[in-house]
Amino acid sequence: MDNRNDSLFAFLLGAVVGAAVALLYAPKTGKETRAHLKKLSEDFVDSAEDFGEEVKVKGKKLFAEGKAKVSEVVEKGKNSLKIKKSSVEQPVVEPEEDTIV
């Protein structure tokens, strides 16, 4: 996760905790407080789902980029190996049979 996502998560968590503390000290009836808590929890779930979807999309993008990089490096390695192999392979000259060595 990058720094922006960490900051967003910390902000959301702080907002939820702050709202819960404020509700506990607010002069509302139990029914009003429960309704407000329900609304806050629904908003938090929606935000968490959006955050999860964003992470999923970014993860897929990073995976695809990594896969492309690996394929590129493997291809370069294969080409380099072919070049080295062709420079090493030279025709072997067999000595003639009547030649004394």
C-alpha positions in Angstrom: 0.0 0.0 0.0 1.2 3.4 -0.7 1.3 6.4 1.7 -1.9 7.9 0.3 -3.9 4.7 1.1 -2.4 4.5 4.6 -3.4 8.1 5.2 -6.9 7.5 3.9 -7.3 4.4 6.1 -6.0 6.3 9.2 -8.4 9.2 8.5 -11.4 6.8 8.1 -10.5 5.0 11.3 -10.0 8.2 13.2 -13.4 9.5 11.9 -15.2 6.4 13.1 -13.6 6.4 16.5 -14.2 10.1 16.9 -17.8 9.8 15.9 -18.3 6.9 18.4 -16.9 8.9 21.2 -18.9 12.0 20.3 -22.1 9.9 20.2 -21.5 8.4 23.6 -21.3 11.8 25.1 -24.0 13.5 23.1 -27.3 14.3 24.8 -29.6 12.2 22.5 -32.0 9.4 23.3 -31.0 5.8 22.9 -33.1 5.4 19.8 -31.6 8.5 18.1 -28.1 7.3 19.0 -28.7 3.8 17.6 -30.1 5.2 14.4 -27.1 7.5 14.1 -24.6 4.7 14.8 -26.4 2.5 12.2 -26.0 5.3 9.6 -22.3 5.8 10.5 -21.6 2.1 10.3 -23.3 1.8 6.8 -21.2 4.8 5.6 -18.1 3.1 7.0 -18.9 -0.2 5.2 -19.4 1.7 1.9 -16.1 3.5 2.3 -14.3 0.3 3.2 -15.8 -1.4 0.1 -14.7 1.4 -2.1 -11.2 1.3 -0.6 -11.0 -2.5 -1.1 -12.1 -2.1 -4.7 -9.4 0.6 -5.3 -6.8 -1.7 -3.7 -7.9 -4.6 -5.9 -7.7 -2.5 -9.1 -4.3 -1.2 -8.2 -3.1 -4.7 -7.3 -4.2 -6.1 -10.7 -2.4 -3.2 -12.4 0.8 -3.8 -10.5 0.6 -7.5 -11.2 0.2 -6.9 -14.9 3.1 -4.4 -15.0 5.3 -6.9 -13.1 4.4 -9.7 -15.4 5.2 -7.6 -18.5 8.6 -6.6 -16.9 9.4 -10.3 -16.2 8.5 -11.3 -19.7 10.7 -8.5 -21.1 13.7 -9.6 -19.0 13.2 -13.2 -19.9 13.1 -12.4 -23.6 16.3 -10.2 -23.3 18.0 -13.1 -21.5 17.0 -15.6 -24.2 18.3 -13.2 -27.0 21.5 -12.7 -25.1 21.9 -16.5 -24.7 21.4 -17.0 -28.4 24.0 -14.4 -29.3 26.6 -15.9 -26.8 25.8 -19.5 -28.0 26.2 -18.5 -31.7 29.6 -16.8 -31.0 30.8 -19.9 -29.2 29.7 -22.4 -31.7 32.2 -22.6 -34.5 32.7 -25.4 -36.9 35.0 -28.1 -35.7 37.8 -28.9 -38.2 38.6 -32.6 -38.2 42.2 -33.4 -38.9 42.8 -35.2 -42.2 43.5 -38.9 -41.8 47.0 -39.0 -43.3 48.2 -36.1 -41.2 50.5 -37.1 -38.4 49.8 -35.2 -35.3 
